Amino acid sequence: MNAEIVDIPENLAHSSLCSEDLAPIPLSKRTWGTWNYAALWISMSLCIPTYMLASSLIEGGMNWWQAILTIFIGNTVVLVPMILNGHAGAKYGIPFPVFARASFGTKGANIPAMLRAIVACGWFGIQTWIGGFAIYLMLKIWFPALENLPQIFPASFGLQTGPAITFFLFWLLNMFVVYLGVDSIKKLLVFKAFFLPIAALALLFWAISAGNGLGPILSQPSKFEQPSKFPNMGSFWNYFFPALTGMVGFWATLSLNIPDFTRYAKSQRAQIMGQTVALPTSMTLFSFIGVVVTSATFVIYGETIWDPLVLAGKFESKLIVSIAMIAVAISTLATNIAANIVSPANDFANLSPSKINFKTGGYITGLIGILIFPWKLIADPNGYIFTWLNAHAGLSHPE
């Protein structure tokens, strides 16, 4: 037996502080190797919010390499607590809320667990909105009347009826997966780990081909270097550190609850190598693709389009748009379940192991995800980075 892996007696599962969802994973069921953790990070990193990271930094004033470097540094920083916190999960087979009991006590552990869960609920709402909006854009090209449905929400909500309907339908799909259990998403995650890199490279090839090169964004200087043209931009460093905090905050939640995944590891090496190889690289490369594609949109359409959903909606072929939007929806669904349902469901279950199981915790996550008004958080780059990601990082690491 691996000296760094401990098998906890199964009779602990009958404790009042434990349940089937919180019980340590026995050695016989710890089957995740290096590839599994690499695939997990490839699957979770290749999502629309990652694509928007560098593009939103460029909108904020950075040039392309400053944006990419900021993302790489942020993900390298967050990798450290990711591996350290993952050690306990791999060693004892326990999820994050149980691990937190060692520091906060059996009751006090609910405090960090709830802080972490609230942030995950926010991410769930954002990803669900993105997936629902992708479905809306697809349906709109086949049923144009969807865009002109009567307004049923107050103007202060900032929510049109069509997108609201598809958002709710996609939310229901997520809740159905919760009902089926997390095992139902395993094949989808593996499919995404192979399919999405191919789709991303295809998008990159289209951007370079249609834009006759890499586009103007990769040659334009930082706005911070042009004070006469942008007199109100301020100092680069005044923007860099909050932006870096936002990049760290992107996966700050998972750096806390990573034991929820490393509890299935065959060994410590598996979780360390898998995460080290896949996390910074996949985040940086996909963000770079976002930069190149966004740069090409200026050449092709005469405007900078940092939202890939809006970009896909500009394609003339209904079939291509439909395929693209279905891919986005599947990708978002897989990421949402893996990153934003599993962990908060365990956190809520830890509040009362005998009364709240994984499914109930997942439903609670879904309800809170609606209440944060996710469509408002990502309506503009500043709201996405400075309002959400920085508040996210503060809640995840209040120390």
Buried (B, 14 or more C-beta within 10 A) or exposed (E): EBEEBBBBEEEEBEEEBBBEBBBBBEBEEBEBBBBBBBBBBBBBBBBBBBBBBBBBBBBBBBBBEBBBBBBBBBBBBBBEBBBEBBBBBBBBBBBBBBBBBEEBEEEEBBEBBBBBBBBBBBBBBBBBBBBBBBBBBBBBBEEEEBBEEEEEEEEEEEBBBBBBBBBEBBBEBBBEBBEEEBEEBEEBBBBBBEBBBEBBEEBBEBBBEBBEBBBEBBEBEBBBEEEEEEEEBEEBEEBBEBBBBBBBBBBBBBBBBBBBBBBBBBBBBBBBBBBBBBBBBBBBBBBBBBBBBBBBBBBBEEEBBBBBBEBBBEBEEEEEBBBBBEBBBBBBBBBBBBBBBBBBBBBBBBBEBEEBBBBBBBBBBBEBBBEBBBBBBBBEBEBBBBBBBBBBBBBBBEE
